[in-house]
Amino acid sequence: MNRQRHESSWRWDGTQLLDLRPPADAGGNGRVAPSPYQRLLTHMRYLELNAAAERLKEELDEGSRKKLSASLILERLLAHEVAATQARRLRTRIRTSQLPVGKSLDNFDFDFQPSIDRQLVSELSTLRFIEEHRNVILVGPPGVGKTHLAVGLGLRALQAGYRVQFVTAADMVAHLQSAHDGGPTALSRVRRNFYVGPPLLIVDELGYMPLDRSAATWMYHVVSRRYEKGSIVLTSNRGFADWDQVFHEAVAATAIVDRLIHNAVVLNVRGRSYRMKGLQATATGEIGA
């Protein structure tokens, strides 16, 4: 009886392929070494070049048909692997960033919010502000698209390969306080991994909830640590003049604002609420009916 020849029965020892199967019976068929194609596929699988392995036959056939050079075929195979690796790493960065899904600069409705400077947003989308360690502050009433723009910039940064962390102001100070209670090691790890280390930190909804003295201290702690070392995109429904009410501490508010707005880009967003857009449309339809 002829035995099935499985590629998994061959192993590379660093110099040659070894057949791990028992010797053939005297009356059996002799062993047949894997073809160059099979060996190449085995090497790719072993090195976990799975995207390239999946396209190997297709690219070899294409290369033969078009008489492509071996180096060009190899480059095309590796391009598939690089694209797969980049996509996988982007998915990981998006997942760990805690960035809300479904919001991007591409699906932002600028026509609904004409007060926003499109040219300025386009300039910000180049991400030069991250390289220059500058901050972006979006100020305006609830529902006008501040968070959407902040998330859109964060997504662009992730796509460009930057690490990004998204958090609300209230959650950030609570997280830091909890880590502080866990001891210096826990605080250092949380601070480094989440709020100081990433090139871009997005702090959402500052001013929606009042912060006590301890929270103001943590906010100052993050802002001062990142000052001229990492970028912050921050959204707030309060103008800077009202921040002493947010922190209940005029001195802390002044110190935080001073470091945040130094060399920062400030967007004052004014207009209708996106959240009311659908409600208004529905109401208009009911009246028309």
Protein Blocks (a to p, Z undefined) as FASTA:
>chain_A
ZZdddfklpccehjaccdfbdcddfklccdddddfklmmmmmmmmnopmklmmmmmmmmm
mmmmnopafklmmmmmmmmmmmmmmmmmmmmmmmmnopaehiafklpcfklmmmbcfklm
mmmmnommmmnopacdddddehilpmmmmmmmmmmmmmnopacddddfklmmmmmmmmmm
nojklmmmmmmmmmmmpmbdcdehihjaccdfklmmmmmmmmmmmgokbccddddfbdfk
lmmmmnopaklmmmmmmmmmgopacdddedddfklmmmmmmmmmmmmZZ
